[in-house]
Amino acid sequence: MESKERAPTIVVTEIGDCINKWNEVLLGIEEEGIPFRIQHIPSGEIIDSAWQAARQSPLLVGIACDQEKLIVHYKNLPASEPLFTLMHQQDNHARRSTGNNAARLVKGIPFKEYHS
């Protein structure tokens, strides 16, 4: 449910061309009913990009991804301490749960547990 409107969204920063690799994360966010928007940048440092995305998000949650890793950040955390880190080799269940948990942070409800 990528939002085209000005509704509050989780901001997802795609570094390079990698968003299809992380589709399960986006489906997890959508499953929880929270809108997101994707912005593209050609290059960047992933943790900083996730923190900057959180700063841009009215919902205070930002995500950045590249070919190797996906980071979920929360605006109220120190820039160098992301909330979740997901590596490319983790399975679809871990990816979906990470998306669920990013959305649950917005909703203020407990995270789903997953085992990788």
N, C-alpha and C positions, 0 to 999 in steps of 0.2 A: 504494500500500500504506500508506494512512494508518493508523497504529497507534492502537488504542484501549486498549492495555495499557500497562504501566509499563516496557516494554523501552526501552533507550536509543534516542533518536530525534534526527533533525535537527528543530529547531523552526522552523516557518514562520509568520511573523506576517503576517496579511492586514490591511492598513489600508484600511478601507472595505469595499466589495464588489468584489473584483477577481480572486479566485483562479482563476476560469474562464479569464481572459485568459492566465494563466501555466501552464496545464495541461501544456504540453510540458516545462516545467522539472520538474514533479512526476513526469512519466513518465520523465524522465532519471534522477532519483534512484531511482525504483522499478526501472528497468532495471539499475542497479548493485546492487540487493538491499539497500539501506539504508532502514530505516523512517523515516517522518517523521510529525509531528503538526502540525495547523494550529490556530493560535489567532487569534481575531478581535479587533481593536481598532477603535473607530470613527474615530480620528484619531491622528496621531503623525508624528514626524520619521523618515524612512525609514532613514537610516544608523544613527541611535541605536537604532531598533527592531530592526534586524538584529543589532547588537552585543549588545543585551539578549537577543535570542533565542539567540545563541551562548552567552551566559553561562548561560542556562537549560538548554541542551542538554548532556546527559552526553557527547555526541560532540563538543562544542566548536564545532559549526557551526550558524549561524543564518542564516535568510533572512527578509527583509521585502519586501513588494511593495505597490504602490499602482497606480493606473491608468496611470501614466507610466513606472514604473521598478521593477526588481527588484534587490535588493542581496544578495550572499552575503558573510557575515562570518565570521571565525574568532576565537575568544575570545582567542588569544594575540597578536593584532594590536592596535595602538592603535585606540581607538574611532572616530577620525576617518578611518581608512584601511581601507575595506572591501577584500575580496579581488577580487570581481567586481561590475561594474555592468552591467546589461542594460536597454536602453531599449525602450519599447513597439514601436518600428518595426522592431526586429531580427526576422529570420525564424525559422521554427520550428526550423531546424537549430541556430542559435545558442542558442535556448532549451533545446533538448534537451541540447546539449553543456554548457551551464551547469549543468543538473541533474546530468548525469553527473559533472562536475568537482566539484561540491559533495560528492557521494557518494564520489568518489575521494579527496578530501581526508581523509575519515573513514577510508578503507581504507589510506591511505598509499601510493597508487600514482600514477604519472605522470598528469597531466591530458591530456585529449583536446584536440587543436588544432581550432580552427574559424576560419573566415574570415567576417567580416560585411560 
